Amino acid sequence: MFKNYLKTGWRNITRNKTTTLINLFGLSVALVAFIFIALWVQNELSFDSFHKDAEDIYLVQTEFRNEPSSITPFPAADALKKVTGTKYAARMGWWPGILKTGEQMIDEKKGIAVDADWFKIFDYKIVSGNIDAFNSDPHSILFTESKARQLFGNVNPVGQTILLDTTLFQVRAVVRDNPVNSSLQFDMMVPIAARMAHRKNDVTSWGNASYRTFVKLNTGTNLSGFEDKMSHYIKELSGHSDLSYSLQPIADLHFDTNANDPAFRRGSRTAVYVFSILALLLLVTASINYINLTIAKSNVRTKEISIRKITGGTSKHLFSQFLTESFLMCLLAVIVSIIIILLTLPAFNEITETEFHLTLASPLLWIVSVAALMFTVLCNGIIPAATISLFKPLDYLRGHTIVKLGNVFVRKGLVVFQSIIGIVFIIGAITIYKQMHLAQTSAAQYNRSQTLSVHLPSTLVKKFDYDQQKINQFSQLFKNELRKYPSIQNVALTSGSIEGGMNSTGIDGWYWPGQDTSLKGSVSYMTVEPEAKKIFNVQVVKGRWFNNNASDRKNYILNETAVSTLGIHEPVIGQLFGKNGEDTGQIIGVVKDYNFSSLYNKIEPLVIRNSDNQLRMEIFASIQNGNIPQGLAAVETTWKKLIPDAPFSYQFMNEAFDNLYKNDLKISKLVWLFSCIAIIISALGLFGLAAFVAEQRRKEVGIRKVLGATVTQITAMLSKDFVWLVVIAFFIASPVAYWLMNLWLQNFVYRVNVNGWIFLTAGLAVVMVALITVSFQSIKAAIANPVKSLRTE
């Protein structure tokens, strides 16, 4: 019997090619979106859960004057080991460097230095070598599998030596690549003892916080009690009564959107919830399309169903038959979707910045695909099968059709529901675009795509034996070499990036007359050269910018927020100002506020100085319009001339800016992508309902044509109902979208307004799609021969 169901179902699928292609396309697109979203959501929710005893692992956070930070001083880990409840504690510090092996030279940016207990807290799969050997020698090095392959090919690197900056290290172990659901991504590890050889002062310093500290507690430890003991003990040791410490579960690390530590990959829990709902909605709406189109086209099978029932076929047999047809259609859609997924996976990985590796043998792919198949079969099969199988032969003899037995209002409601989804996501996509545009316009106003930065390698620090004056002199030499090229418009040295790369210290680290010593908070600061204004186009609102006179080296420029936050009285220009422990200068200018961090954070007080008191290893160059290849070649030539022992490394500032909003830009791309899919599926739903109405009213259309109605009049008559459906959807979707977008915008300190034109644009877009889609069926019905629709059998 089942074999017969399959044959009959396949025959009907291949016979109705147009209906099959429409259903297959809609279901396949929805399944591709569903499977991709399911993979992404599963990956996001499983971040860092692969570590054994992950529920007992925490990141130590320092709270200074109610401002949490994941940066801790070096002695904190040793102190934690003495607090009851601690099983293991380990530090992590960044160690980027230049790797050299043979003729190969690589600028390794994903290097870290770790304690021996690091491997007792976190789990790594050893490919070759030995962790004990790695921990036993400060000059050991460990690579991930892909990095080892890049450096040594297919040869086992364990036991081989490699030059890291100016020191030889021996490869002791190779581990599996970091899982895509790991907050911490690295390619190289060295023992932290190697780092401390150059930072000996950190060992006892409680004032230099530049390490991330993780702790693994004994199972069952009371977290609140442990935090109290930890904070009390560290305050006693450090002498900093204004410091407190807390623990963040590693499971919460990925979704901590308030933190801006670049050491960890961040995500959005809100985005996970939204996309999870979207995945189900896309699958449901595609199923609605299938139901509408299947029932709309079922009149041609009225005679078949009636004959089957008269000859003894039961409703159960017919139900099984039509359910089998739905299963075949869904199976075809799953097969097509898997092919599309395997072909488009690289593009999806690029958008989401993940590294999913799926093959036909991947269990995860088949688990999600089978779940999607079962879901769509239930959604697509039961309603059409029940509706068609319950049709009575007597109704056919009376001239009734299956279509007339359907509930048109329910189907119209389902189409309204589809349109709501499309409108909500169009509004969401436009709002996200506006917010990202605000981020760009609220930052420093300069041509990012024509400006690049070069960070001089750390090998120079060791080459000049940590002599700050010699390092700054070399930076000046590099700058002067660049100025010789006509394609380079301006060059300037700074101590950090003008966007997201500044130093920060407490307000009490500065001095000015009338200072309020009770002020809390932090001040961002950097040193620049006078030429920096020509590159970054910083707007001076009071006073002046730096000049090249030596007397200006002690002076300061503040942003508007610094003036108001610090309470500097008028006249601001000429006021004494300085950093504790350094020469005091004057405030010579005030610059307009710009957001140098991100829209998630309030604009902080900013202090700018033209001074040699800091290392200036960041070189910015603006390239003349249209001369990017020549300008880039000039920078590379200068690099190879002056720093031949380090690989050339640079970054355009538009790339640096995008990194500040990496997660939001990723979500923006996904929203645009799935908005398009939602509109396509919604259009298919309208197409299905238009086919339904055209079939239902074919005799009416025939009579109207006989009585003289034109094609335009009939098309307008059939189309106006659908426009009303979209209008109804618009009024329902608008408040929903407004609420959702305002909920998302609450994450930003500075945000756009959700204006009325956004809603109008989304509504008009969906109306246009609806008219184009419906007009096809309406015109087809209007130009049909009325004789065929009025003929009786």
C-alpha positions in Angstrom: 0.0 0.0 0.0 2.8 2.4 1.0 4.5 1.7 -2.3 1.4 2.7 -4.2 1.2 5.9 -2.1 4.7 6.7 -3.2 4.1 6.1 -6.9 0.8 8.1 -6.9 2.4 10.9 -4.9 5.4 11.1 -7.2 3.2 11.1 -10.3 1.2 14.1 -8.9 4.4 16.0 -8.0 5.9 15.6 -11.4 2.6 16.3 -13.2 2.0 19.7 -11.6 5.4 21.2 -12.5 4.6 24.9 -11.7 3.1 24.2 -8.3 5.9 21.8 -7.5 8.6 24.3 -8.4 7.0 27.1 -6.3 6.5 24.9 -3.3 10.0 23.4 -3.7 11.6 26.8 -4.0 9.8 28.3 -0.9 10.4 25.2 1.3 14.0 24.9 0.3 14.8 28.6 0.9 13.1 28.4 4.3 14.9 25.2 5.2 18.3 26.7 4.3 17.6 29.6 6.5 16.3 27.4 9.3 19.3 25.0 9.2 21.8 27.9 9.0 20.1 29.7 11.9 19.9 26.5 13.9 23.6 25.8 13.5 24.5 29.4 14.4 22.2 29.4 17.5 23.5 26.1 18.7 27.0 27.4 18.3 26.3 30.6 20.2 24.5 28.8 23.1 27.3 26.3 23.5 30.2 28.8 23.9 32.9 27.5 26.3 30.7 24.6 27.4 33.1 22.1 26.0 35.5 22.5 28.9 35.2 19.9 31.6 33.6 21.3 34.8 32.8 24.5 32.9 30.3 25.4 35.6 33.2 25.8 38.1 35.3 28.1 35.9 35.2 31.9 36.3 36.9 35.0 35.0 38.1 37.3 37.8 36.8 40.9 37.3 38.2 44.0 39.0 35.8 46.7 40.0 37.4 50.1 40.4 34.9 52.7 41.5 32.0 50.7 40.2 33.6 50.2 36.8 34.1 46.4 36.1 37.1 45.3 34.1 38.5 41.9 33.1 42.0 43.1 33.5 43.8 42.2 36.8 47.3 42.7 38.2 49.8 39.9 38.2 49.7 39.0 41.9 46.0 38.5 41.9 46.3 34.8 40.8 48.7 34.0 43.6 46.5 35.6 46.2 43.5 33.6 44.9 45.3 30.3 45.4 45.3 31.1 49.2 41.5 31.7 49.4 39.6 28.7 50.6 37.5 27.2 47.7 40.1 27.8 45.0 41.1 24.7 43.1 43.3 26.3 40.4 44.1 29.9 39.4 45.9 30.9 36.2 46.9 34.1 34.4 46.8 35.0 30.7 48.8 37.8 29.0 49.0 38.7 25.4 52.2 37.8 23.6 52.0 38.8 19.9 55.4 38.6 18.1 57.4 37.8 15.0 57.8 34.1 14.2 60.8 33.1 12.0 61.5 29.6 10.7 63.7 29.0 7.7 62.8 31.6 5.1 59.3 32.1 6.6 58.5 35.2 8.7 55.0 35.7 10.3 53.5 38.5 12.3 51.6 36.4 14.9 48.9 38.4 16.5 47.1 35.6 18.4 49.8 34.7 20.9 49.2 34.3 24.6 51.4 33.6 27.7 49.8 31.3 30.4 50.5 29.8 33.8 51.1 26.0 34.2 47.7 25.7 35.9 46.0 27.0 32.7 45.9 23.4 31.4 44.3 22.2 34.7 41.5 24.7 34.2 40.9 24.4 30.4 40.7 21.3 28.2 42.9 21.0 25.1 43.2 18.0 22.9 46.9 17.2 22.4 47.9 16.3 18.9 51.6 15.7 19.6 54.1 16.6 22.3 53.6 17.0 26.0 52.2 19.7 28.2 54.5 18.8 31.1 57.5 19.5 28.9 55.9 22.8 27.8 55.5 23.9 31.5 59.0 22.8 32.5 60.9 25.3 30.3 60.2 29.0 29.9 61.5 28.9 26.3 58.9 26.4 25.3 56.2 27.1 22.7 52.9 25.5 21.8 50.9 25.9 18.5 47.5 25.0 17.3 47.3 22.3 14.6 46.6 24.8 11.8 49.4 27.2 12.8 51.8 24.3 13.1 50.9 23.2 9.6 51.4 26.7 8.3 54.8 27.0 9.8 56.2 23.4 9.4 54.0 21.8 6.8 53.1 18.2 7.4 56.3 17.6 9.5 55.8 17.0 13.3 57.2 20.2 14.7 57.7 18.9 18.3 61.4 19.3 19.2 62.1 21.8 16.5 63.2 25.4 17.4 61.7 28.6 16.2 62.6 32.3 16.6 60.0 34.4 18.4 61.1 38.0 18.2 64.7 37.7 19.2 64.6 34.6 21.3 64.7 30.9 20.4 61.9 28.7 21.6 61.4 25.0 21.3 58.1 23.5 20.1 56.9 21.2 22.9 53.3 20.5 21.9 50.6 20.9 19.3 46.9 21.1 20.2 43.7 21.0 18.2 42.4 24.2 16.8 40.2 26.3 19.1 36.6 25.2 18.7 34.4 27.8 16.9 32.4 28.1 20.2 35.4 29.2 22.2 35.5 32.8 23.6 39.3 32.7 23.5 40.9 32.2 20.1 44.7 31.8 20.0 47.3 30.2 17.7 50.4 30.2 19.9 51.2 29.8 23.7 54.3 30.4 25.7 54.8 30.0 29.4 54.2 33.2 31.3 57.6 32.9 32.8 59.0 34.0 29.4 56.9 37.1 29.5 57.9 37.9 33.0 61.6 37.9 32.1 60.9 41.3 30.4 58.3 42.5 32.9 59.8 41.7 36.3 58.2 44.7 38.0 54.7 43.2 37.3 55.4 40.3 39.7 54.8 42.4 42.8 52.9 45.3 41.3 49.3 45.8 42.2 49.1 49.0 40.1 49.7 47.5 36.7 46.6 45.6 35.6 47.4 43.9 32.3 46.5 40.2 32.8 43.3 38.1 32.6 42.9 35.8 35.6 40.8 32.6 35.6 39.9 30.5 38.6 38.5 27.0 39.0 36.6 26.6 42.2 36.0 23.4 44.1 32.6 22.0 43.2 29.9 23.2 45.6 31.8 26.3 46.7 29.4 29.2 47.8 30.1 31.9 45.2 28.9 34.9 47.2 30.9 33.9 50.2 34.0 33.2 48.1 33.8 36.6 46.4 33.6 38.3 49.8 36.7 36.5 51.1 38.5 37.1 47.9 37.9 40.8 47.8 38.7 41.3 51.5 42.0 39.3 51.2 43.2 41.1 48.0 42.4 44.5 49.5 44.6 43.7 52.5 47.4 42.5 50.2 47.2 45.3 47.7 46.4 48.2 50.0 43.8 49.4 47.5 40.6 49.8 49.5 38.7 51.2 46.5 39.2 47.9 44.6 36.8 45.0 44.7 36.7 41.7 42.9 34.0 39.5 41.5 33.7 36.3 39.5 32.0 36.0 36.1 31.0 32.4 35.1 32.7 31.4 31.9 29.3 30.5 30.5 28.3 34.2 30.7 31.5 35.5 29.1 30.3 35.3 25.5 27.1 37.3 26.1 28.6 40.0 28.3 27.8 43.0 25.9 28.8 45.5 28.5 32.4 44.4 28.4 34.8 45.7 25.7 37.8 43.5 26.3 39.1 42.5 22.8 40.6 39.3 24.2 37.2 37.5 24.0 34.7 36.9 21.3 31.4 38.5 22.2 27.9 37.7 21.1 24.3 38.9 21.7 21.8 36.8 23.6 19.0 39.0 22.2 20.1 38.1 18.7 20.0 34.4 19.5 16.4 34.7 20.8 15.3 36.8 17.8 16.9 34.5 15.2 15.6 31.4 16.9 12.0 32.7 16.6 12.7 33.8 13.1 13.9 30.4 12.1 10.6 28.8 13.2 8.6 31.6 11.7 10.2 31.2 8.3 9.6 27.5 8.4 6.0 28.0 9.4 5.3 30.7 6.8 6.8 28.4 4.1 4.5 25.7 5.3 1.5 28.1 5.1 2.4 28.8 1.5 2.5 25.1 0.8 -0.9 24.6 2.4 -2.5 27.5 0.6 -1.2 26.6 -2.8 -2.0 22.9 -2.4 -5.6 23.4 -1.4 -6.0 26.2 -4.0 -4.9 23.7 -6.7 -6.9 20.8 -5.3 -10.1 21.4 -7.4 -8.5 19.6 -10.3 -8.4 16.5 -8.1 -12.0 16.7 -7.0 -13.2 14.1 -9.4 -10.3 11.8 -8.5 -11.1 12.0 -4.8 -14.8 11.4 -5.4 -14.2 8.3 -7.6 -11.8 6.9 -5.0 -14.4 7.3 -2.2 -17.2 5.8 -4.3 -15.1 2.8 -5.2 -14.4 2.1 -1.5 -11.5 4.4 -0.6 -11.7 5.5 3.1 -10.8 8.9 4.5 -7.9 7.2 6.2 -6.5 5.9 2.9 -6.8 9.3 1.3 -5.2 11.0 4.3 -2.3 8.7 4.1 -2.0 9.3 0.4 -1.8 13.1 0.7 0.4 12.9 3.7 2.8 10.8 1.7 2.8 13.5 -1.1 3.7 16.1 1.5 6.5 13.9 2.8 7.9 13.5 -0.7 7.8 17.2 -1.3 9.4 18.0 2.0 12.1 15.3 1.4 12.9 16.9 -1.9 13.1 20.3 -0.3 15.5 19.0 2.4 17.7 17.4 -0.3 17.8 20.6 -2.3 18.5 22.7 0.9 21.4 20.5 1.9 23.0 20.9 -1.5 22.5 24.7 -1.2 23.9 24.7 2.3 27.1 22.8 1.3 27.6 25.3 -1.6 26.9 28.5 0.4 28.6 27.5 3.6 31.8 29.5 3.0 29.8 32.6 2.4 27.8 32.0 5.6 31.0 31.4 7.6 32.3 34.7 6.3 29.2 36.6 7.3 29.0 35.1 10.8 32.7 34.8 11.3 32.5 31.2 12.2 34.2 28.1 10.8 31.5 25.5 10.4 32.9 22.4 8.6 29.9 20.4 7.2 30.0 17.4 5.0 27.4 14.8 4.1 28.8 12.8 6.9 28.3 15.5 9.5 26.0 14.3 12.3 24.9 17.8 13.2 23.8 18.5 9.7 21.6 15.4 9.6 20.2 15.9 13.0 19.0 19.4 12.2 17.8 18.3 8.7 15.8 15.4 10.0 14.2 17.6 12.7 13.3 20.2 10.0 11.9 17.4 7.8 9.7 16.1 10.5 8.5 19.6 11.5 7.6 20.6 7.9 5.9 17.2 7.2 3.6 17.8 10.2 3.0 21.4 9.2 2.6 20.8 5.5 0.9 17.5 5.5 -1.9 17.3 8.1 -4.0 20.3 7.1 -4.1 19.6 3.3 -4.5 15.9 3.9 -7.3 16.3 6.4 -9.1 19.0 4.2 -8.9 17.0 1.0 -9.6 13.5 2.5 -12.8 14.7 4.2 -14.3 15.9 1.0 -17.6 14.0 0.3 -18.5 12.6 -3.2 -22.1 14.0 -2.8 -20.6 17.5 -2.6 -19.0 17.0 -6.0 -22.3 15.8 -7.5 -23.9 19.0 -6.2 -21.2 21.1 -7.9 -19.3 22.0 -4.8 -15.5 22.2 -4.7 -12.9 21.6 -2.1 -11.9 25.3 -2.2 -15.4 26.3 -1.0 -15.0 24.1 2.0 -11.9 25.9 3.1 -11.9 28.7 5.6 -10.8 31.7 3.4 -10.6 34.0 6.5 -8.0 31.7 8.1 -5.9 31.7 5.0 -6.1 35.5 4.7 -5.1 35.7 8.3 -2.1 33.5 7.6 -1.0 35.8 4.7 -1.4 38.8 7.0 0.9 37.0 9.5 3.5 36.5 6.7 3.4 40.1 5.7 3.8 41.2 9.4 7.1 39.2 9.5 8.4 40.8 6.3 7.5 44.3 7.5 9.0 43.8 11.0 12.3 42.7 9.5 12.5 45.5 6.9 12.0 48.0 9.7 14.6 46.2 11.7 17.1 46.2 8.8 16.6 49.9 8.2 17.0 50.8 11.9 20.2 48.8 12.3 21.6 50.5 9.2 20.7 53.9 10.6 22.4 53.0 14.0 25.6 51.9 12.2 25.5 55.1 10.2 25.2 57.1 13.4 28.3 55.2 14.8 30.3 56.3 11.8 29.2 60.0 11.8 29.6 60.3 15.6 33.2 59.2 15.4 36.1 61.4 14.3 35.3 62.8 10.8 38.1 61.8 8.5 38.5 59.6 5.4 39.0 56.2 7.0 39.4 54.3 3.7 42.3 56.6 2.8 44.1 56.4 6.2 46.2 53.5 7.4 48.0 52.8 10.6 51.3 50.9 11.1 52.2 49.6 14.5 56.0 49.2 14.8 56.8 45.6 15.9 57.7 44.7 19.5 61.1 43.5 18.4 62.2 47.2 18.2 61.6 47.5 22.0 64.1 44.7 22.7 66.4 45.9 19.9 66.8 49.3 21.6 66.9 47.7 25.0 63.6 49.3 26.2 65.1 52.8 25.7 62.1 55.0 25.1 64.0 57.9 23.6 65.7 55.7 21.0 62.4 54.0 20.1 60.7 57.4 19.5 63.7 58.5 17.5 63.3 55.5 15.2 59.6 56.2 14.9 60.5 59.7 13.8 62.9 58.3 11.2 60.2 56.0 9.8 57.8 59.0 9.6 60.4 61.2 7.8 61.1 58.4 5.2 57.3 58.2 4.4 57.1 62.0 3.9 59.4 61.7 0.9 56.7 59.9 -1.2 54.3 62.1 -3.1 51.4 59.6 -2.6 51.6 60.1 1.1 49.6 63.2 2.1 50.2 63.5 5.8 52.0 61.4 8.5 51.8 61.6 12.3 53.1 59.6 15.3 50.8 58.8 18.2 50.9 56.6 21.3 47.7 54.7 20.2 44.8 54.7 17.9 42.4 57.6 17.8 39.6 55.1 17.9 39.5 52.5 20.7 43.3 52.3 21.3 44.0 54.8 24.1 45.4 54.4 27.5 43.2 55.1 30.5 43.8 56.1 34.1 41.8 57.3 37.1 40.8 61.0 37.4 42.9 61.3 40.6 46.0 60.7 38.4 45.6 64.3 37.0 46.0 67.8 38.5 44.3 71.1 37.8 43.4 74.1 40.0 40.3 73.7 42.0 40.3 70.0 41.6 37.4 68.1 43.3 39.2 65.2 44.9 35.9 63.3 45.4 35.5 62.8 41.6 35.3 59.2 40.5 35.8 57.7 37.0 38.6 57.5 34.4 40.3 59.6 31.8 41.5 58.4 28.4 44.7 60.0 27.1 47.1 59.8 24.3 50.1 61.7 22.8 50.1 62.9 19.3 52.1 65.1 16.9 50.7 68.4 15.6 50.3 66.8 12.1 47.6 64.5 13.6 45.0 67.2 13.1 45.5 67.2 9.4 44.9 63.4 9.3 42.0 63.1 11.8 40.3 66.4 11.2 39.7 67.0 14.9 37.4 70.0 15.4 38.9 72.7 17.8 36.0 74.6 19.4 38.1 76.7 21.8 41.7 77.8 21.8 44.1 76.2 19.3 45.8 73.0 18.2 49.5 72.1 19.0 52.3 73.8 17.1 55.8 72.5 16.5 57.4 74.6 19.2 59.2 72.7 22.0 57.3 74.8 24.5 54.0 73.2 23.4 55.3 69.7 24.6 54.0 70.4 28.1 50.6 71.6 27.0 47.3 69.8 26.8 44.1 69.7 24.7 40.9 68.4 26.3 37.6 67.3 24.8 34.3 68.9 25.8 33.4 66.0 28.1 36.7 66.4 30.0 36.1 70.1 30.6 32.6 69.5 32.0 33.3 66.2 33.9 36.4 67.6 35.6 34.7 70.9 36.4 37.4 73.1 34.9 36.2 76.7 35.4 36.3 79.4 32.8 38.4 80.6 31.2 39.4 77.1 30.3 42.2 78.2 28.0 45.3 78.9 30.0 44.3 76.8 33.0 47.2 74.8 34.5 46.8 71.0 33.9 49.1 68.0 34.3 49.6 64.4 35.0 50.8 63.6 38.5 54.5 63.0 38.6 55.1 64.9 35.3 55.6 68.6 34.4 52.5 70.7 34.6 51.5 72.6 31.4 48.5 74.6 30.2 45.2 73.8 28.5 45.6 75.4 25.1 42.5 74.0 23.3 39.2 72.2 23.6 38.1 69.8 20.8 34.6 68.8 19.9 33.4 65.5 21.4 33.5 62.4 19.2 32.9 58.8 20.2 36.4 57.2 20.3 35.1 54.0 21.9 31.7 52.9 20.7 28.1 53.9 20.9 27.7 51.3 23.7 29.7 53.6 26.0 29.4 57.2 27.1 32.0 59.6 25.7 34.7 59.7 28.3 37.0 62.6 29.2 39.9 62.7 26.7 43.3 64.4 27.3 45.6 64.9 24.4 49.3 65.9 24.7 52.2 66.5 22.3 54.9 64.9 24.4 57.8 62.4 24.3 56.8 60.9 27.7 55.1 57.9 26.0 56.2 55.5 23.4 54.9 56.6 20.0 55.0 53.4 18.0 51.7 54.0 16.1 52.2 55.7 12.7 49.3 57.1 10.8 49.5 58.0 7.1 46.8 59.6 4.9 47.1 58.6 1.3 46.1 61.0 -1.6 42.8 60.2 -3.2 43.1 57.6 -6.0 46.7 56.7 -5.0 46.0 53.9 -2.5 48.2 51.3 -4.4 51.1 53.8 -4.6 50.7 54.9 -1.0 50.6 51.3 0.3 53.6 50.4 -1.7 55.5 53.4 -0.2 54.7 52.3 3.3 55.8 48.8 2.5 59.0 49.9 0.9 59.8 52.0 3.9 59.0 49.1 6.3 61.3 46.7 4.4 64.1 49.3 4.3 64.0 50.1 8.0 62.6 46.9 9.6 63.7 44.1 7.3 63.6 41.5 10.0 59.8 41.8 10.6 56.9 41.1 8.2 55.0 44.1 6.9 51.7 44.7 8.8 49.2 47.5 8.4 45.5 48.3 8.9 43.2 50.8 7.2 41.1 52.7 9.7 37.8 51.7 8.1 38.7 48.1 9.1 39.6 49.2 12.6 36.3 51.1 12.9 34.4 48.0 11.8 36.1 46.0 14.5 34.4 48.2 17.2 31.0 47.1 15.9 31.9 43.6 14.6 29.0 41.8 16.3 26.5 44.5 15.3 27.6 44.5 11.7 27.4 40.7 11.6 23.8 40.8 13.0 23.0 43.6 10.5 24.1 41.4 7.6 22.1 38.5 8.9 19.0 40.7 9.4 19.2 41.9 5.8 19.7 38.4 4.5 16.8 36.9 6.4 14.6 39.9 5.7 15.0 39.2 2.0 14.1 35.5 2.6 11.1 36.6 4.7 9.9 38.8 1.8 10.4 36.1 -0.8 8.4 33.6 1.3 5.7 36.2 2.0 5.5 36.9 -1.8 5.0 33.2 -2.4 2.3 33.2 0.2 0.5 36.0 -1.6 1.0 34.0 -4.8 -0.7 31.0 -3.2 -3.6 33.0 -2.0 -4.0 34.8 -5.3 -4.1 31.4 -7.0 -6.7 30.3 -4.4 -8.9 33.3 -5.1 -8.5 33.1 -8.9 -9.6 29.5 -8.8 -12.5 30.3 -6.5 -13.8 33.2 -8.6 -13.0 31.9 -12.1 -16.7 31.7 -13.0 -17.4 35.1 -11.6 -14.5 36.5 -13.7 -15.9 34.7 -16.8 -19.3 36.3 -16.3 -17.8 39.7 -15.8 -15.8 39.4 -19.0 -18.9 38.3 -21.0 -20.7 41.4 -19.6 -17.9 43.7 -20.9 -15.5 44.0 -18.0 -11.9 44.9 -19.1 -8.7 43.2 -18.1 -7.7 46.2 -16.1 -11.0 46.3 -14.2 -10.8 42.6 -13.4 -7.2 42.8 -12.4 -7.9 45.7 -10.0 -10.9 43.8 -8.6 -8.8 40.7 -7.8 -5.8 42.7 -6.5 -7.4 45.2 -4.1 -8.2 42.6 -1.4 -4.6 41.7 -1.2 -3.5 45.4 -0.8 -5.9 45.6 2.2 -4.3 42.5 3.7 -0.9 44.2 3.5 -2.3 47.4 5.0 -3.8 45.4 7.9 -0.4 43.7 8.4 1.3 47.1 8.3 -0.8 48.5 11.2 -0.2 45.3 13.3 3.6 45.1 12.5 4.4 48.7 13.2 4.0 48.7 17.0 5.6 45.3 17.2 8.7 46.5 15.2 8.8 49.8 17.2 8.9 47.9 20.5 11.6 45.4 19.2 13.8 48.1 17.8 13.6 50.2 20.9 14.5 47.2 22.9 17.6 46.6 20.8 18.6 50.3 20.8 18.6 50.3 24.6 22.0 48.6 24.4 23.5 51.8 23.0 24.1 55.0 25.0 23.8 57.0 21.8 21.1 55.8 19.5 18.9 56.9 16.6 15.2 57.6 16.7 12.8 55.1 15.0 11.1 57.6 12.7 7.9 57.3 10.8 9.5 57.3 7.4 11.1 53.9 8.3 7.7 52.4 8.8 6.3 54.0 5.6 9.3 52.7 3.6 8.7 49.1 4.9 5.0 49.3 4.2 5.4 50.6 0.7 8.1 48.0 0.0 5.8 45.1 1.0 2.8 46.6 -0.9 4.9 46.8 -4.1 6.0 43.2 -3.7 2.4 42.2 -3.1 1.1 44.1 -6.2 3.8 42.6 -8.4 3.1 39.1 -7.1 -0.7 39.2 -7.1 -0.9 41.0 -10.5 0.6 37.9 -12.2 -2.3 35.7 -11.0 -4.9 38.5 -11.5 -3.8 39.2 -15.1 -3.7 35.5 -15.8 -7.3 35.1 -14.6 -8.5 38.3 -16.4 -7.2 37.2 -19.8 -8.4 33.7 -19.6 -11.1 32.5 -22.1 -14.5 32.9 -20.3 -15.9 30.0 -22.2 -13.6 27.6 -20.4 -14.6 28.9 -16.9 -18.3 28.9 -17.7 -18.5 25.5 -19.3 -20.2 22.8 -17.3 -19.3 19.2 -17.4 
